[in-house]
Amino acid sequence: MEHNNYLEDGLRLLKEQPVVFIITGFFAMLISGASFGILSGPLFGAYLLMAINLLRDDKEAQFMDIFTGFSRLLTMIPFMVVSILIILGFYLYIFPGVMLLICFIYTLPLMIDKDMSLFKAMKASFDKVKEKGFYIHFSFLFILVIIPEFVVYMFSAFMPLLKICRLLLIPFQCGCLASLYLENFDKDSTRQQITKQEIDQKKHSADPTEQSLEKNNAPASSDDTAESTSPEAPKTPPLPDSE
């Protein structure tokens, strides 16, 4: 996991389309709260899809894209079950909620992007976290979610006007999650292509001694082989001088 890549992608949403992502993020948070979390799946699923499409396909987000989740309303509403489980887990001494949040971190993007059912997405998310490692995902959650939330909360306690910074956290954290999802479930994403190019460049810019060894160990070309194996033509003796 490259946290710098997630940070760059999270900031990309704020750099390229700040107005769209800030307003739609605030709208999703407002309506989700007003509906007691029932519409959190369709709204935040659509919000995540906006970020995924921007990072993967360079597709600009539109204000009306926030309503795309309602076209799959019956599929997305069950995500509320995951939200309830996570909330209950936080009430049980916080740690169970953190574990559930990490294990099912990919559930919502899988449902909206891959059109998976709730339980298939939960299983796929759990398997991926198990494959990549629980503590690696915990570091992602801690560095890019918990710390920014804590910093904004602490400063806003002294300066209430800084509470508006929470509107910036929504697109930032959503972009980080979309980047993490694309890294693990979409090998053809722009980020993956860039990473492959960086790896190739590092290989080409390797130690010059290794490159020279590779050249020396490289098989000789057919022309060089032919020149080395062809017998030398016999030398003709000099003609005697005529008297």
Backbone hydrogen bonds, N-H to C=O, Kabsch-Sander energy under -0.5 kcal/mol:
donor,donor_aa,acceptor,acceptor_aa,energy
3,H,1,M,-0.7
5,N,2,E,-0.6
6,Y,2,E,-1.4
7,L,3,H,-2.4
8,E,4,N,-2.4
9,D,5,N,-2.4
10,G,6,Y,-2.5
11,L,7,L,-2.2
12,R,8,E,-1.6
13,L,9,D,-1.1
14,L,10,G,-0.7
15,K,11,L,-2.0
16,E,12,R,-2.8
17,Q,13,L,-1.6
21,F,17,Q,-1.9
22,I,18,P,-2.3
23,I,19,V,-2.3
24,T,20,V,-2.3
25,G,21,F,-1.5
26,F,22,I,-2.2
27,F,23,I,-2.3
28,A,24,T,-2.5
29,M,25,G,-2.2
30,L,26,F,-2.5
31,I,27,F,-2.6
32,S,28,A,-2.0
33,G,29,M,-1.9
34,A,30,L,-2.2
35,S,31,I,-1.8
36,F,33,G,-1.4
37,G,32,S,-3.3
38,I,35,S,-1.6
40,S,37,G,-1.0
43,L,39,L,-2.0
44,F,40,S,-2.3
45,G,41,G,-1.9
46,A,42,P,-1.7
47,Y,43,L,-2.1
48,L,44,F,-2.3
49,L,45,G,-2.1
50,M,46,A,-1.9
51,A,47,Y,-1.6
52,I,48,L,-2.7
53,N,49,L,-2.6
54,L,50,M,-1.6
55,L,51,A,-2.4
56,R,52,I,-2.8
57,D,53,N,-1.9
58,D,54,L,-1.0
59,K,53,N,-1.9
60,E,58,D,-0.6
65,D,62,Q,-1.2
66,I,63,F,-1.3
67,F,64,M,-1.7
68,T,65,D,-1.7
70,F,67,F,-1.4
71,S,68,T,-1.3
72,R,69,G,-1.3
73,L,70,F,-1.2
76,M,72,R,-2.3
77,I,73,L,-2.5
79,F,76,M,-1.9
80,M,77,I,-2.4
81,V,78,P,-2.2
82,V,78,P,-0.5
82,V,79,F,-0.6
83,S,79,F,-1.9
84,I,80,M,-2.5
85,L,81,V,-2.3
86,I,82,V,-2.4
87,I,83,S,-2.4
88,L,84,I,-2.7
89,G,85,L,-2.2
90,F,86,I,-1.9
91,Y,87,I,-1.6
92,L,88,L,-1.2
93,Y,91,Y,-1.4
94,I,90,F,-1.4
95,F,93,Y,-3.3
97,G,89,G,-1.3
97,G,94,I,-0.5
98,V,94,I,-2.0
99,M,95,F,-2.5
100,L,96,P,-2.3
101,L,97,G,-2.4
102,I,98,V,-2.2
103,C,99,M,-2.7
104,F,100,L,-2.0
105,I,102,I,-1.4
107,T,104,F,-1.1
110,L,106,Y,-2.0
111,M,107,T,-2.0
112,I,108,L,-2.2
113,D,109,P,-2.5
114,K,110,L,-1.5
116,M,110,L,-1.2
121,A,117,S,-2.5
122,M,118,L,-2.3
123,K,119,F,-2.1
124,A,120,K,-2.6
125,S,121,A,-2.4
126,F,122,M,-2.4
127,D,123,K,-2.7
128,K,124,A,-2.0
129,V,125,S,-2.4
130,K,126,F,-2.3
131,E,127,D,-2.2
132,K,128,K,-2.8
133,G,129,V,-2.4
137,H,133,G,-1.4
138,F,134,F,-2.0
139,S,135,Y,-2.0
140,F,136,I,-1.6
141,L,137,H,-2.5
142,F,138,F,-2.8
143,I,139,S,-2.7
144,L,140,F,-2.2
145,V,141,L,-1.2
146,I,141,L,-2.5
147,I,142,F,-2.3
149,E,145,V,-1.9
150,F,146,I,-2.7
151,V,147,I,-2.7
152,V,148,P,-2.4
153,Y,149,E,-2.3
154,M,150,F,-2.6
155,F,151,V,-2.4
156,S,152,V,-2.3
157,A,153,Y,-1.0
158,F,154,M,-0.7
158,F,155,F,-0.8
159,M,155,F,-2.4
162,L,159,M,-2.4
163,K,160,P,-1.8
164,I,161,L,-1.4
165,C,162,L,-2.0
166,R,163,K,-1.7
167,L,164,I,-1.6
168,L,165,C,-1.1
169,L,165,C,-1.2
170,I,166,R,-1.2
172,F,168,L,-1.6
173,Q,169,L,-3.0
174,C,170,I,-2.0
175,G,171,P,-2.5
176,C,172,F,-2.0
177,L,173,Q,-2.3
178,A,174,C,-2.5
179,S,175,G,-2.1
180,L,176,C,-2.3
181,Y,177,L,-2.6
182,L,178,A,-2.4
183,E,179,S,-1.9
184,N,180,L,-1.3
185,F,181,Y,-2.3
186,D,182,L,-1.6
189,S,186,D,-1.2
193,Q,189,S,-2.1
194,I,190,T,-2.4
195,T,191,R,-2.3
196,K,192,Q,-2.3
197,Q,193,Q,-2.1
198,E,194,I,-2.3
199,I,195,T,-2.2
200,D,196,K,-2.5
201,Q,197,Q,-2.4
202,K,198,E,-2.2
203,K,199,I,-2.0
204,H,200,D,-2.2
205,S,201,Q,-1.9
206,A,203,K,-1.1
210,E,207,D,-0.7
211,Q,207,D,-1.7
212,S,208,P,-2.4
213,L,209,T,-2.0
214,E,210,E,-2.2
215,K,211,Q,-2.1
216,N,212,S,-2.3
217,N,213,L,-2.4
218,A,214,E,-0.8
225,T,221,S,-2.5
226,A,222,S,-2.4
227,E,223,D,-2.2
228,S,224,D,-2.2
229,T,225,T,-2.1
230,S,226,A,-1.7
